[in-house]
């Protein structure tokens, strides 16, 4: 699995970090980023849910 975050689309709603806190966090400006070493989703089943709940569809998960 590979996760992409469209930084130019993200609005910093934080739904990804709330949904899958083991994979996503927010940077100092409040925008989404992946935790170090979690670029592959680390097998977290909530990654796809985080993709789904993003209000601007800034997250894309590739198998």
mmCIF file of the N, C-alpha and C atoms, coordinates in Angstrom:
data_MODEL
# 
_entry.id   MODEL 
# 
loop_
_atom_site.group_PDB 
_atom_site.id 
_atom_site.type_symbol 
_atom_site.label_atom_id 
_atom_site.label_alt_id 
_atom_site.label_comp_id 
_atom_site.label_asym_id 
_atom_site.label_entity_id 
_atom_site.label_seq_id 
_atom_site.pdbx_PDB_ins_code 
_atom_site.Cartn_x 
_atom_site.Cartn_y 
_atom_site.Cartn_z 
_atom_site.occupancy 
_atom_site.B_iso_or_equiv 
_atom_site.pdbx_formal_charge 
_atom_site.auth_seq_id 
_atom_site.auth_comp_id 
_atom_site.auth_asym_id 
_atom_site.auth_atom_id 
_atom_site.pdbx_PDB_model_num 
ATOM 1   N N  . UNK A 1 1  ? 0.851   -1.174 0.000  1.00 0.00 ? 1  UNK A N  1 
ATOM 2   C CA . UNK A 1 1  ? 0.000   0.000  0.000  1.00 0.00 ? 1  UNK A CA 1 
ATOM 3   C C  . UNK A 1 1  ? 0.896   1.236  0.000  1.00 0.00 ? 1  UNK A C  1 
ATOM 4   N N  . UNK A 1 2  ? 0.459   2.239  -0.756 1.00 0.00 ? 2  UNK A N  1 
ATOM 5   C CA . UNK A 1 2  ? 1.167   3.517  -0.813 1.00 0.00 ? 2  UNK A CA 1 
ATOM 6   C C  . UNK A 1 2  ? 0.142   4.623  -0.622 1.00 0.00 ? 2  UNK A C  1 
ATOM 7   N N  . UNK A 1 3  ? 0.464   5.597  0.216  1.00 0.00 ? 3  UNK A N  1 
ATOM 8   C CA . UNK A 1 3  ? -0.457  6.681  0.544  1.00 0.00 ? 3  UNK A CA 1 
ATOM 9   C C  . UNK A 1 3  ? 0.106   7.986  -0.009 1.00 0.00 ? 3  UNK A C  1 
ATOM 10  N N  . UNK A 1 4  ? -0.759  8.728  -0.684 1.00 0.00 ? 4  UNK A N  1 
ATOM 11  C CA . UNK A 1 4  ? -0.383  10.045 -1.185 1.00 0.00 ? 4  UNK A CA 1 
ATOM 12  C C  . UNK A 1 4  ? -1.290  11.091 -0.555 1.00 0.00 ? 4  UNK A C  1 
ATOM 13  N N  . UNK A 1 5  ? -0.702  12.212 -0.184 1.00 0.00 ? 5  UNK A N  1 
ATOM 14  C CA . UNK A 1 5  ? -1.471  13.352 0.320  1.00 0.00 ? 5  UNK A CA 1 
ATOM 15  C C  . UNK A 1 5  ? -1.224  14.513 -0.629 1.00 0.00 ? 5  UNK A C  1 
ATOM 16  N N  . UNK A 1 6  ? -2.294  15.026 -1.216 1.00 0.00 ? 6  UNK A N  1 
ATOM 17  C CA . UNK A 1 6  ? -2.189  16.183 -2.111 1.00 0.00 ? 6  UNK A CA 1 
ATOM 18  C C  . UNK A 1 6  ? -2.094  17.436 -1.240 1.00 0.00 ? 6  UNK A C  1 
ATOM 19  N N  . UNK A 1 7  ? -0.870  17.883 -1.023 1.00 0.00 ? 7  UNK A N  1 
ATOM 20  C CA . UNK A 1 7  ? -0.632  19.029 -0.138 1.00 0.00 ? 7  UNK A CA 1 
ATOM 21  C C  . UNK A 1 7  ? -1.316  20.302 -0.634 1.00 0.00 ? 7  UNK A C  1 
ATOM 22  N N  . UNK A 1 8  ? -1.488  20.411 -1.944 1.00 0.00 ? 8  UNK A N  1 
ATOM 23  C CA . UNK A 1 8  ? -2.141  21.599 -2.495 1.00 0.00 ? 8  UNK A CA 1 
ATOM 24  C C  . UNK A 1 8  ? -3.658  21.540 -2.363 1.00 0.00 ? 8  UNK A C  1 
ATOM 25  N N  . UNK A 1 9  ? -4.189  20.394 -1.946 1.00 0.00 ? 9  UNK A N  1 
ATOM 26  C CA . UNK A 1 9  ? -5.632  20.215 -1.783 1.00 0.00 ? 9  UNK A CA 1 
ATOM 27  C C  . UNK A 1 9  ? -6.024  20.203 -0.300 1.00 0.00 ? 9  UNK A C  1 
ATOM 28  N N  . UNK A 1 10 ? -5.155  19.689 0.552  1.00 0.00 ? 10 UNK A N  1 
ATOM 29  C CA . UNK A 1 10 ? -5.437  19.553 1.985  1.00 0.00 ? 10 UNK A CA 1 
ATOM 30  C C  . UNK A 1 10 ? -5.798  20.908 2.599  1.00 0.00 ? 10 UNK A C  1 
ATOM 31  N N  . UNK A 1 11 ? -6.873  20.894 3.418  1.00 0.00 ? 11 UNK A N  1 
ATOM 32  C CA . UNK A 1 11 ? -7.295  22.125 4.098  1.00 0.00 ? 11 UNK A CA 1 
ATOM 33  C C  . UNK A 1 11 ? -7.043  22.067 5.602  1.00 0.00 ? 11 UNK A C  1 
ATOM 34  N N  . UNK A 1 12 ? -6.462  20.962 6.073  1.00 0.00 ? 12 UNK A N  1 
ATOM 35  C CA . UNK A 1 12 ? -6.131  20.846 7.485  1.00 0.00 ? 12 UNK A CA 1 
ATOM 36  C C  . UNK A 1 12 ? -7.305  20.510 8.380  1.00 0.00 ? 12 UNK A C  1 
ATOM 37  N N  . UNK A 1 13 ? -8.315  19.828 7.855  1.00 0.00 ? 13 UNK A N  1 
ATOM 38  C CA . UNK A 1 13 ? -9.480  19.467 8.667  1.00 0.00 ? 13 UNK A CA 1 
ATOM 39  C C  . UNK A 1 13 ? -9.122  18.483 9.779  1.00 0.00 ? 13 UNK A C  1 
ATOM 40  N N  . UNK A 1 14 ? -8.093  17.681 9.571  1.00 0.00 ? 14 UNK A N  1 
ATOM 41  C CA . UNK A 1 14 ? -7.616  16.770 10.609 1.00 0.00 ? 14 UNK A CA 1 
ATOM 42  C C  . UNK A 1 14 ? -8.372  15.466 10.742 1.00 0.00 ? 14 UNK A C  1 
ATOM 43  N N  . UNK A 1 15 ? -9.306  15.212 9.843  1.00 0.00 ? 15 UNK A N  1 
ATOM 44  C CA . UNK A 1 15 ? -10.085 13.976 9.930  1.00 0.00 ? 15 UNK A CA 1 
ATOM 45  C C  . UNK A 1 15 ? -9.211  12.739 9.772  1.00 0.00 ? 15 UNK A C  1 
ATOM 46  N N  . UNK A 1 16 ? -8.167  12.815 8.971  1.00 0.00 ? 16 UNK A N  1 
ATOM 47  C CA . UNK A 1 16 ? -7.270  11.673 8.777  1.00 0.00 ? 16 UNK A CA 1 
ATOM 48  C C  . UNK A 1 16 ? -6.538  11.332 10.077 1.00 0.00 ? 16 UNK A C  1 
ATOM 49  N N  . UNK A 1 17 ? -6.035  12.361 10.754 1.00 0.00 ? 17 UNK A N  1 
ATOM 50  C CA . UNK A 1 17 ? -5.309  12.138 12.011 1.00 0.00 ? 17 UNK A CA 1 
ATOM 51  C C  . UNK A 1 17 ? -6.233  11.635 13.116 1.00 0.00 ? 17 UNK A C  1 
ATOM 52  N N  . UNK A 1 18 ? -7.478  12.064 13.095 1.00 0.00 ? 18 UNK A N  1 
ATOM 53  C CA . UNK A 1 18 ? -8.445  11.570 14.074 1.00 0.00 ? 18 UNK A CA 1 
ATOM 54  C C  . UNK A 1 18 ? -8.853  10.128 13.784 1.00 0.00 ? 18 UNK A C  1 
ATOM 55  N N  . UNK A 1 19 ? -8.946  9.788  12.499 1.00 0.00 ? 19 UNK A N  1 
ATOM 56  C CA . UNK A 1 19 ? -9.401  8.459  12.088 1.00 0.00 ? 19 UNK A CA 1 
ATOM 57  C C  . UNK A 1 19 ? -8.299  7.418  12.184 1.00 0.00 ? 19 UNK A C  1 
ATOM 58  N N  . UNK A 1 20 ? -7.097  7.753  11.736 1.00 0.00 ? 20 UNK A N  1 
ATOM 59  C CA . UNK A 1 20 ? -5.976  6.805  11.733 1.00 0.00 ? 20 UNK A CA 1 
ATOM 60  C C  . UNK A 1 20 ? -4.740  7.468  12.346 1.00 0.00 ? 20 UNK A C  1 
ATOM 61  N N  . UNK A 1 21 ? -4.748  7.697  13.659 1.00 0.00 ? 21 UNK A N  1 
ATOM 62  C CA . UNK A 1 21 ? -3.650  8.413  14.311 1.00 0.00 ? 21 UNK A CA 1 
ATOM 63  C C  . UNK A 1 21 ? -2.317  7.664  14.303 1.00 0.00 ? 21 UNK A C  1 
ATOM 64  N N  . UNK A 1 22 ? -2.352  6.397  13.980 1.00 0.00 ? 22 UNK A N  1 
ATOM 65  C CA . UNK A 1 22 ? -1.114  5.634  13.882 1.00 0.00 ? 22 UNK A CA 1 
ATOM 66  C C  . UNK A 1 22 ? -0.398  5.823  12.568 1.00 0.00 ? 22 UNK A C  1 
ATOM 67  N N  . UNK A 1 23 ? -1.034  6.532  11.633 1.00 0.00 ? 23 UNK A N  1 
ATOM 68  C CA . UNK A 1 23 ? -0.456  6.742  10.300 1.00 0.00 ? 23 UNK A CA 1 
ATOM 69  C C  . UNK A 1 23 ? -0.338  8.232  9.968  1.00 0.00 ? 23 UNK A C  1 
ATOM 70  N N  . UNK A 1 24 ? -1.368  9.000  10.305 1.00 0.00 ? 24 UNK A N  1 
ATOM 71  C CA . UNK A 1 24 ? -1.415  10.420 9.942  1.00 0.00 ? 24 UNK A CA 1 
ATOM 72  C C  . UNK A 1 24 ? -1.198  11.320 11.156 1.00 0.00 ? 24 UNK A C  1 
ATOM 73  N N  . UNK A 1 25 ? -0.632  12.484 10.884 1.00 0.00 ? 25 UNK A N  1 
ATOM 74  C CA . UNK A 1 25 ? -0.509  13.540 11.874 1.00 0.00 ? 25 UNK A CA 1 
ATOM 75  C C  . UNK A 1 25 ? -0.706  14.857 11.146 1.00 0.00 ? 25 UNK A C  1 
ATOM 76  N N  . UNK A 1 26 ? -0.559  15.955 11.847 1.00 0.00 ? 26 UNK A N  1 
ATOM 77  C CA . UNK A 1 26 ? -0.647  17.264 11.218 1.00 0.00 ? 26 UNK A CA 1 
ATOM 78  C C  . UNK A 1 26 ? 0.644   18.023 11.478 1.00 0.00 ? 26 UNK A C  1 
ATOM 79  N N  . UNK A 1 27 ? 1.095   18.748 10.461 1.00 0.00 ? 27 UNK A N  1 
ATOM 80  C CA . UNK A 1 27 ? 2.327   19.516 10.602 1.00 0.00 ? 27 UNK A CA 1 
ATOM 81  C C  . UNK A 1 27 ? 2.059   20.778 11.430 1.00 0.00 ? 27 UNK A C  1 
ATOM 82  N N  . UNK A 1 28 ? 3.063   21.605 11.578 1.00 0.00 ? 28 UNK A N  1 
ATOM 83  C CA . UNK A 1 28 ? 2.944   22.810 12.404 1.00 0.00 ? 28 UNK A CA 1 
ATOM 84  C C  . UNK A 1 28 ? 1.883   23.788 11.899 1.00 0.00 ? 28 UNK A C  1 
ATOM 85  N N  . UNK A 1 29 ? 1.556   23.697 10.621 1.00 0.00 ? 29 UNK A N  1 
ATOM 86  C CA . UNK A 1 29 ? 0.531   24.563 10.046 1.00 0.00 ? 29 UNK A CA 1 
ATOM 87  C C  . UNK A 1 29 ? -0.845  23.904 10.043 1.00 0.00 ? 29 UNK A C  1 
ATOM 88  N N  . UNK A 1 30 ? -0.925  22.674 10.551 1.00 0.00 ? 30 UNK A N  1 
ATOM 89  C CA . UNK A 1 30 ? -2.199  21.974 10.648 1.00 0.00 ? 30 UNK A CA 1 
ATOM 90  C C  . UNK A 1 30 ? -2.554  21.101 9.468  1.00 0.00 ? 30 UNK A C  1 
ATOM 91  N N  . UNK A 1 31 ? -1.647  20.985 8.509  1.00 0.00 ? 31 UNK A N  1 
ATOM 92  C CA . UNK A 1 31 ? -1.923  20.176 7.329  1.00 0.00 ? 31 UNK A CA 1 
ATOM 93  C C  . UNK A 1 31 ? -1.466  18.733 7.524  1.00 0.00 ? 31 UNK A C  1 
ATOM 94  N N  . UNK A 1 32 ? -2.134  17.845 6.821  1.00 0.00 ? 32 UNK A N  1 
ATOM 95  C CA . UNK A 1 32 ? -1.889  16.415 6.960  1.00 0.00 ? 32 UNK A CA 1 
ATOM 96  C C  . UNK A 1 32 ? -0.494  16.015 6.496  1.00 0.00 ? 32 UNK A C  1 
ATOM 97  N N  . UNK A 1 33 ? 0.084   15.074 7.228  1.00 0.00 ? 33 UNK A N  1 
ATOM 98  C CA . UNK A 1 33 ? 1.321   14.434 6.802  1.00 0.00 ? 33 UNK A CA 1 
ATOM 99  C C  . UNK A 1 33 ? 1.364   13.038 7.399  1.00 0.00 ? 33 UNK A C  1 
ATOM 100 N N  . UNK A 1 34 ? 2.189   12.197 6.797  1.00 0.00 ? 34 UNK A N  1 
ATOM 101 C CA . UNK A 1 34 ? 2.339   10.832 7.280  1.00 0.00 ? 34 UNK A CA 1 
ATOM 102 C C  . UNK A 1 34 ? 3.383   10.787 8.377  1.00 0.00 ? 34 UNK A C  1 
ATOM 103 N N  . UNK A 1 35 ? 3.140   9.959  9.346  1.00 0.00 ? 35 UNK A N  1 
ATOM 104 C CA . UNK A 1 35 ? 4.142   9.758  10.390 1.00 0.00 ? 35 UNK A CA 1 
ATOM 105 C C  . UNK A 1 35 ? 5.362   9.083  9.783  1.00 0.00 ? 35 UNK A C  1 
ATOM 106 N N  . UNK A 1 36 ? 6.559   9.402  10.250 1.00 0.00 ? 36 UNK A N  1 
ATOM 107 C CA . UNK A 1 36 ? 7.769   8.760  9.729  1.00 0.00 ? 36 UNK A CA 1 
ATOM 108 C C  . UNK A 1 36 ? 7.673   7.236  9.837  1.00 0.00 ? 36 UNK A C  1 
ATOM 109 N N  . UNK A 1 37 ? 8.014   6.574  8.743  1.00 0.00 ? 37 UNK A N  1 
ATOM 110 C CA . UNK A 1 37 ? 7.984   5.116  8.703  1.00 0.00 ? 37 UNK A CA 1 
ATOM 111 C C  . UNK A 1 37 ? 6.611   4.533  8.440  1.00 0.00 ? 37 UNK A C  1 
ATOM 112 N N  . UNK A 1 38 ? 5.612   5.377  8.252  1.00 0.00 ? 38 UNK A N  1 
ATOM 113 C CA . UNK A 1 38 ? 4.237   4.896  8.021  1.00 0.00 ? 38 UNK A CA 1 
ATOM 114 C C  . UNK A 1 38 ? 3.756   5.178  6.596  1.00 0.00 ? 38 UNK A C  1 
ATOM 115 N N  . UNK A 1 39 ? 4.676   5.456  5.703  1.00 0.00 ? 39 UNK A N  1 
ATOM 116 C CA . UNK A 1 39 ? 4.323   5.787  4.327  1.00 0.00 ? 39 UNK A CA 1 
ATOM 117 C C  . UNK A 1 39 ? 3.566   4.674  3.618  1.00 0.00 ? 39 UNK A C  1 
ATOM 118 N N  . UNK A 1 40 ? 3.703   3.445  4.134  1.00 0.00 ? 40 UNK A N  1 
ATOM 119 C CA . UNK A 1 40 ? 3.002   2.302  3.533  1.00 0.00 ? 40 UNK A CA 1 
ATOM 120 C C  . UNK A 1 40 ? 1.715   1.954  4.286  1.00 0.00 ? 40 UNK A C  1 
ATOM 121 N N  . UNK A 1 41 ? 1.342   2.768  5.239  1.00 0.00 ? 41 UNK A N  1 
ATOM 122 C CA . UNK A 1 41 ? 0.126   2.525  6.006  1.00 0.00 ? 41 UNK A CA 1 
ATOM 123 C C  . UNK A 1 41 ? 0.301   1.600  7.177  1.00 0.00 ? 41 UNK A C  1 
ATOM 124 N N  . UNK A 1 42 ? 1.424   0.930  7.261  1.00 0.00 ? 42 UNK A N  1 
ATOM 125 C CA . UNK A 1 42 ? 1.769   0.046  8.378  1.00 0.00 ? 42 UNK A CA 1 
ATOM 126 C C  . UNK A 1 42 ? 0.673   -0.983 8.679  1.00 0.00 ? 42 UNK A C  1 
ATOM 127 N N  . UNK A 1 43 ? -0.069  -1.367 7.654  1.00 0.00 ? 43 UNK A N  1 
ATOM 128 C CA . UNK A 1 43 ? -1.110  -2.363 7.849  1.00 0.00 ? 43 UNK A CA 1 
ATOM 129 C C  . UNK A 1 43 ? -2.323  -1.876 8.625  1.00 0.00 ? 43 UNK A C  1 
ATOM 130 N N  . UNK A 1 44 ? -2.418  -0.570 8.841  1.00 0.00 ? 44 UNK A N  1 
ATOM 131 C CA . UNK A 1 44 ? -3.530  -0.021 9.614  1.00 0.00 ? 44 UNK A CA 1 
ATOM 132 C C  . UNK A 1 44 ? -4.821  -0.097 8.801  1.00 0.00 ? 44 UNK A C  1 
ATOM 133 N N  . UNK A 1 45 ? -5.830  -0.807 9.293  1.00 0.00 ? 45 UNK A N  1 
ATOM 134 C CA . UNK A 1 45 ? -7.087  -0.939 8.544  1.00 0.00 ? 45 UNK A CA 1 
ATOM 135 C C  . UNK A 1 45 ? -7.884  0.364  8.434  1.00 0.00 ? 45 UNK A C  1 
ATOM 136 N N  . UNK A 1 46 ? -7.523  1.371  9.211  1.00 0.00 ? 46 UNK A N  1 
ATOM 137 C CA . UNK A 1 46 ? -8.255  2.635  9.178  1.00 0.00 ? 46 UNK A CA 1 
ATOM 138 C C  . UNK A 1 46 ? -7.758  3.612  8.116  1.00 0.00 ? 46 UNK A C  1 
ATOM 139 N N  . UNK A 1 47 ? -6.705  3.229  7.384  1.00 0.00 ? 47 UNK A N  1 
ATOM 140 C CA . UNK A 1 47 ? -6.169  4.120  6.351  1.00 0.00 ? 47 UNK A CA 1 
ATOM 141 C C  . UNK A 1 47 ? -7.222  4.398  5.281  1.00 0.00 ? 47 UNK A C  1 
ATOM 142 N N  . UNK A 1 48 ? -7.913  3.378  4.842  1.00 0.00 ? 48 UNK A N  1 
ATOM 143 C CA . UNK A 1 48 ? -8.950  3.560  3.811  1.00 0.00 ? 48 UNK A CA 1 
ATOM 144 C C  . UNK A 1 48 ? -10.116 4.409  4.336  1.00 0.00 ? 48 UNK A C  1 
ATOM 145 N N  . UNK A 1 49 ? -10.423 4.264  5.611  1.00 0.00 ? 49 UNK A N  1 
ATOM 146 C CA . UNK A 1 49 ? -11.474 5.091  6.206  1.00 0.00 ? 49 UNK A CA 1 
ATOM 147 C C  . UNK A 1 49 ? -11.019 6.552  6.248  1.00 0.00 ? 49 UNK A C  1 
ATOM 148 N N  . UNK A 1 50 ? -9.751  6.783  6.548  1.00 0.00 ? 50 UNK A N  1 
ATOM 149 C CA . UNK A 1 50 ? -9.209  8.142  6.544  1.00 0.00 ? 50 UNK A CA 1 
ATOM 150 C C  . UNK A 1 50 ? -9.298  8.754  5.148  1.00 0.00 ? 50 UNK A C  1 
ATOM 151 N N  . UNK A 1 51 ? -9.019  7.950  4.142  1.00 0.00 ? 51 UNK A N  1 
ATOM 152 C CA . UNK A 1 51 ? -9.160  8.413  2.757  1.00 0.00 ? 51 UNK A CA 1 
ATOM 153 C C  . UNK A 1 51 ? -10.621 8.809  2.486  1.00 0.00 ? 51 UNK A C  1 
ATOM 154 N N  . UNK A 1 52 ? -11.544 7.993  2.951  1.00 0.00 ? 52 UNK A N  1 
ATOM 155 C CA . UNK A 1 52 ? -12.963 8.225  2.705  1.00 0.00 ? 52 UNK A CA 1 
ATOM 156 C C  . UNK A 1 52 ? -13.490 9.482  3.409  1.00 0.00 ? 52 UNK A C  1 
ATOM 157 N N  . UNK A 1 53 ? -13.032 9.727  4.639  1.00 0.00 ? 53 UNK A N  1 
ATOM 158 C CA . UNK A 1 53 ? -13.582 10.848 5.413  1.00 0.00 ? 53 UNK A CA 1 
ATOM 159 C C  . UNK A 1 53 ? -12.930 12.191 5.117  1.00 0.00 ? 53 UNK A C  1 
ATOM 160 N N  . UNK A 1 54 ? -11.870 12.218 4.351  1.00 0.00 ? 54 UNK A N  1 
ATOM 161 C CA . UNK A 1 54 ? -11.249 13.500 4.009  1.00 0.00 ? 54 UNK A CA 1 
ATOM 162 C C  . UNK A 1 54 ? -12.255 14.366 3.253  1.00 0.00 ? 54 UNK A C  1 
ATOM 163 N N  . UNK A 1 55 ? -12.573 15.557 3.780  1.00 0.00 ? 55 UNK A N  1 
ATOM 164 C CA . UNK A 1 55 ? -13.614 16.375 3.158  1.00 0.00 ? 55 UNK A CA 1 
ATOM 165 C C  . UNK A 1 55 ? -13.260 16.933 1.787  1.00 0.00 ? 55 UNK A C  1 
ATOM 166 N N  . UNK A 1 56 ? -11.975 16.928 1.428  1.00 0.00 ? 56 UNK A N  1 
ATOM 167 C CA . UNK A 1 56 ? -11.572 17.449 0.120  1.00 0.00 ? 56 UNK A CA 1 
ATOM 168 C C  . UNK A 1 56 ? -10.873 16.396 -0.730 1.00 0.00 ? 56 UNK A C  1 
ATOM 169 N N  . UNK A 1 57 ? -10.947 15.140 -0.310 1.00 0.00 ? 57 UNK A N  1 
ATOM 170 C CA . UNK A 1 57 ? -10.337 14.017 -1.036 1.00 0.00 ? 57 UNK A CA 1 
ATOM 171 C C  . UNK A 1 57 ? -8.856  14.252 -1.334 1.00 0.00 ? 57 UNK A C  1 
ATOM 172 N N  . UNK A 1 58 ? -8.127  14.727 -0.326 1.00 0.00 ? 58 UNK A N  1 
ATOM 173 C CA . UNK A 1 58 ? -6.694  14.996 -0.504 1.00 0.00 ? 58 UNK A CA 1 
ATOM 174 C C  . UNK A 1 58 ? -5.840  13.734 -0.326 1.00 0.00 ? 58 UNK A C  1 
ATOM 175 N N  . UNK A 1 59 ? -6.440  12.648 0.124  1.00 0.00 ? 59 UNK A N  1 
ATOM 176 C CA . UNK A 1 59 ? -5.711  11.402 0.385  1.00 0.00 ? 59 UNK A CA 1 
ATOM 177 C C  . UNK A 1 59 ? -6.064  10.370 -0.664 1.00 0.00 ? 59 UNK A C  1 
ATOM 178 N N  . UNK A 1 60 ? -5.033  9.738  -1.227 1.00 0.00 ? 60 UNK A N  1 
ATOM 179 C CA . UNK A 1 60 ? -5.224  8.649  -2.167 1.00 0.00 ? 60 UNK A CA 1 
ATOM 180 C C  . UNK A 1 60 ? -4.432  7.456  -1.673 1.00 0.00 ? 60 UNK A C  1 
ATOM 181 N N  . UNK A 1 61 ? -5.076  6.303  -1.612 1.00 0.00 ? 61 UNK A N  1 
ATOM 182 C CA . UNK A 1 61 ? -4.427  5.070  -1.182 1.00 0.00 ? 61 UNK A CA 1 
ATOM 183 C C  . UNK A 1 61 ? -4.320  4.155  -2.401 1.00 0.00 ? 61 UNK A C  1 
ATOM 184 N N  . UNK A 1 62 ? -3.094  3.715  -2.692 1.00 0.00 ? 62 UNK A N  1 
ATOM 185 C CA . UNK A 1 62 ? -2.825  2.807  -3.801 1.00 0.00 ? 62 UNK A CA 1 
ATOM 186 C C  . UNK A 1 62 ? -2.428  1.451  -3.236 1.00 0.00 ? 62 UNK A C  1 
ATOM 187 N N  . UNK A 1 63 ? -2.953  0.396  -3.841 1.00 0.00 ? 63 UNK A N  1 
ATOM 188 C CA . UNK A 1 63 ? -2.563  -0.969 -3.408 1.00 0.00 ? 63 UNK A CA 1 
ATOM 189 C C  . UNK A 1 63 ? -1.246  -1.363 -4.010 1.00 0.00 ? 63 UNK A C  1 
# 
